[in-house]
Amino acid sequence: MAAEQPPPKFKKTLEARDLRPRVYMNPGQEFLDACGLEGTQTFSFRMEEGRRDFEIRLEHRRNMLILKRGWYEFAIQSGLRRGDRCSFRYMGIGRASGLPVIEIKRKPRRNPPPTYFRSSLVFDILLTMNKYLKENSMETAKPSLNLSDLPLEIVANILSKAASESPEDYANAVLSCKWATMAAKNFLIFKEVNLAAMDPVPWQKVEVEMLNRCASQGNTEALFRMGLVTFFGRMMDHEEALHFLKKAYNGGHLTAGYMLGLIMVFCCGPSHMEEGLRILFGLKMESKTNPRSAVWNCRSTASRLLRKLWGVLPFWNPNEDRDCHRCKKCRTHEITNGVGVACPLPDNWSSPNFHDYENPKSWQILLGIADPLDGVCCKRCFWIREAKFFFAYVRDTCRYANEAINF
């Protein structure tokens, strides 16, 4: 009696490029002949220790085997990682599916991840919850917790945190888990995403798409960034830019209200000046715990983003009452509540009394203009001077072409 022939197989150590949606492998002509693959065909893949089969589209091109639709999801849910030594074995035609079956044996073996996607933040959360359940369970069989056992509200919060760390983590979660996909469809995931880790003006396609989705769901930071990019960038759509900034300001974004007011005062002409001043008065900087720090935070946040752009800076010269009666009656600065001379001398601008401790690079030294936060003045005069001061810094340090507005 002839000995049973072992199934045809080929071995491969997985690399990072083998864990993508479209993968090229060279299994050898013997394996390709045994599979009988000609052109494009659907195969059934499974792990040796797994319980589920995945339909994967394969293509035979010359001596190469191309793994196409279905491979990426199979790799994620099976927990395949770079460095795994895998043996691909052709098992013949499956009885249940009627499709050719390829079984993968992996060394070293790992149990499939309980959440079926590789987000480190989600893994940490679920591992902590599983540890708590095992420690507090009185049953002999220790319980385990998967992502599908959590309420959709908690899954949506987890996805929001994952998207804040990395857009790729969020994409892997939604692509590989139906429960995560359902949470993404039923909740505004991107509304609470933290964009601190993203470049102020993203250029990569993934980050640009994420910024657009965040803005469409009402994320105030995304709306603020979109507003400045649209106003000062190449698009130059002023109406849409003001719409973005107003939505961000109404959502509670302080710097968006700061920039909206300054733009209306300095960049939109006299017809918008009073409206801009009303918005700036509504910020109520004087009621903050540290008004100087609040103004400097708005200055630094906005200028950091504008330094990444290049475009046109429209401007006009807003009228400033040099003989303001209210300023003459003021004994303290109506924003900072500080006391000082009306026009500090140049040699005093760098002293501790006339610059902010949080920003060692004092703008007034660079520009040769007194900081509006110094001295004594009323709110109206402060905000007009602040608009001129801020955009003077932008004009001198950023790549903008000046465009005077005629009325």
C-alpha angles and dihedrals in degrees: 000000000000118000116251112260116237115243115266112261146164130205130224137172107224120239131190091266090057091064097064132101092260119039133179119209134174105215096168130255094271092061092045092051091049092052092049090218114169120174113327124347140159118247132185115237127194139165119244090239096034130100101208133073122216125204110228128183113231130189128196111212116171104306095336130099113212117202108205135157113023099017096097093052091046092051093050097045092045092052096238113173139183111280096030113138105222131187114205111206126186107223100182127240116344117235097217101040101027089222129120108267127220116189122200122211114195132201122231095027119226129186112245111265111261094232096045095227135074109242109139092207093054091045090054092050095048094043090053092049092047090050090051092050093049093048094048100038119106093195123105092230106061112227124235131205127222129187091257089061092065125086115258091245091060092044089052090052091049091050091050090054091046092051090051090057098042135348088216092061090053092048092050091050096051094043096050106035126056092199090055090047090052091050091050091053096047101041135050095248096170096049093082099032113132110229096189092110093053124088111262090241107025121206101179114099094234093052093045091053091047091050090051092049091048090051092048090055094049102261103167096210091051091048090050092051093045090050095055094042091051095046101043101022129081095283093065094190099156098179094052091044092054089047090055093048092048091052091049091047092049087051091058103264105149097194090050090057090046093053094041091056095045092048092052092048098045109020107034105053134244094305091069099034098093092046089051092051091051090054091049091048088051091060088071093207089169090066094056119108090244110015094182091054091047092053092046091050090054091047095050095043094051097041092049090058095042091053087065092058137068126197141095127327110206113201146164131186107261113212116256121192105231090186097048110168092203092055089052090055094047116104094181136029105272092219105037096026086223129140122229145125117295094241112021115214118252093247089057097052093086096045120105090253094061109038136059117257093216094059111049092180096075111205093210091064091051095046101034089231127120114252110249088223089068126076126014127303143134124264096257095052091043094056094046090050090044091056091051092044096049097046091044087060092046091049093050099042105031135063102257133136113224118234118186117217116226122208 
